[in-house]
Amino acid sequence: NRLKLVVKEIRKQRKSNGTKGIKLLHDNASPHRHSDIINYLTEEGINIIPHPPYSPDLALYDYWLNYYIKQNLTD
């Protein structure tokens, strides 16, 4: 129920784009990996960035930044 409220608020604040372009990175907690949650986020157009395997040397923001840079590199 909370997730639906968050998506509704996002749509309210981003009237022109809605959930388009939103990327979500969250931990691998069981509620976050549940198929209903994944399906709902996919239906709403929210991209889920895969969580990296545990690494003490890699913080979540480092993973997102590296992913972003890798996706936007060109020849």
N, C-alpha and C positions, 0 to 999 in steps of 0.2 A: 504494500500500500504506500509506503514512503517513496519508493522509486517512482510510482505514478505521479505523486505530488511534485517530485523534483522535475520530472519531464514536463508536467503541466506548467510549472513556474518558468522553466527554460523557454517554452513556447510563448509564454506571456511576455517575457522580457526580450525575446528575439523574434519579433513578429514577422520579419521578412525572411529569416533563415530557419527558424524553428530549431530542430535538432540537427540540421545539416551541418557537417563539418566538425561535429563534436567527437572527440576521441576520449575513451575512458581507459584508464590504467588502474586496476585495483589488484589487491592481493589474491592469493589462491584459496581464500576461505571457502568453505563448503557452500554457504549461501550465495556467494558470488559466482560459483561454477554451476549452480543448479540450471538444468535445461530450460526451465520456465523463465528464469532471469535472462539467460543468453538469448532465448527466442524473443522475449519482449524488447530487449535492447536492439536486436537486429531489426525487428519490425518497425521500431521507432527511428531507425536510420542512424543509430549511435554506433560508431566503430569501436570495437574492443581491441585494445593493443594486448597481444599475448604477454603474459607475465614470464619473466626469465626464471630459469631454475635458480635455486638459492645460491647466492655468492656473497660472501662477506665483503668483497671488494667492490661490489656494484650496488649503488643506491638506486632507488626507483627512478629518480629524476635523471640519473646518468643513463639508464636504459632508454628512457623516453627520448632524451636528447640524441643519443647515438642512433636510435631508430629513425628519428626525424631527419638527421643529417644524411643517413644512408639512403632514405627514400628520395631525398631532394638533390642528390649528387648527379651530375651529368658527365658525359664524356668530356 
